[in-house]
């Protein structure tokens, strides 16, 4: 069945969604399981001894051959070094995109009619051009680049968000970004003001804050042996804290389970305790969001809403602080980790079927090509009427820990050629 593909490569995890053609319309995008039991795969590339790039956490801790955080470094003149070989960040991002495209191809049995890749809203023309060229080097000449600002707004609009002016709040694993969007009289989305963002702030910081709390508790319990006991279990502590963090998004109490040399230990933690640990960091992101609003010459009360994206926005404290700072509705989808990828797939639908009549002519997305030009509004298609999901708490997200996944043979050859030219 014909389909389009939306991809969001975050600094921590990568997600993808597909929408399938249903006669003259398209289905609501659905997440693609990039690994068994999870809709996301770690944004990690590992260079094996035979020169093959594999996706996902390596089976062993080999930092010299493992690349992380390459998306946020696109445009950096300093390459990442893998086993003493130079790999430009845009090349690694293109390699990750290629893996997703081919993974979905294997699942669907045919290539996508269009692919849209969401990128940070703060990117300028130089970064877009670098990634566009790298994608073409990998044989992907049909990928459209769209800022995360636009894809997030598109996803919320399809769910029923009625507003025309909103601020996007995207909180991922270790990055934060905020930017303002407005629907123009032509029905297109425009980014207003100056996007605000900061690296090394996100869910990973929350995991570490919880881990530090556990270490402190164990140090009090075991005295001088506490640090030694905790260090022995450190490799398993952060994943366990990630699990506990997810449980605290829907519950008020949980235990962090730690396997120590002396035996298993349980460290109880409440949602109130956890939120006290992370409140200063979350407040920084809220302050940046307000700054993004002011940079556009607007007041918070002039907004129609705050649109959330990113797995860490499930934490109740995020919505609480946002609601305190901005007197407007705060919108979050049932799985915010897929929001940007869902909006990317929706944009791809409109690119493939530009002449379909819209049921709501006022809901027309802002499409930006890899060259940064807006698609003329008269070429916007219809979009089915979707309603915002209401009621209930989102289910806990399973931890993303996978074994390395090899690229298909064709990609392996391309990667080898790329490394030879750029090494």
Buried (B, 14 or more C-beta within 10 A) or exposed (E): EBBBBBBBBBBBBBBBBBBBBEEEBBBBBBBBBBBEEBBBBBBBBBBBEEBBBBBBBBEEEBEEBBBBBBBBBBBBEEBBEBEEBEBBBBBBBBBBBBBBBBBBBEEBEEBBBBBBBBBBBBBEEEBBBBBBEBBBBBEBEBBBBBBBBBBBBBBBBBBBBEBBBBBBBBBBBBBBBBBBBBBEEEBBBBBBBBBBBBEEBBBBBBBBBBBBBBBEBBBEEBEEBBEEBBEBBEEEBBBBBBBBBBBBBBEEEBEBBBEBEEEEBEBEBEBEEBBEBBBEBBBEBBEBBBEBBBBBEBEBEEBBBBBBBBBBBBBBBBBBBBBEBBEBBBBBBBBBBBBBBBBBBBBBBBBBBBEBEBEEEEBBBBBBBBEEEBBEBEEBBBBBEBEBEEEEEBEBBEEBEBEBEBBBEEBBEBBEEBBEEEE
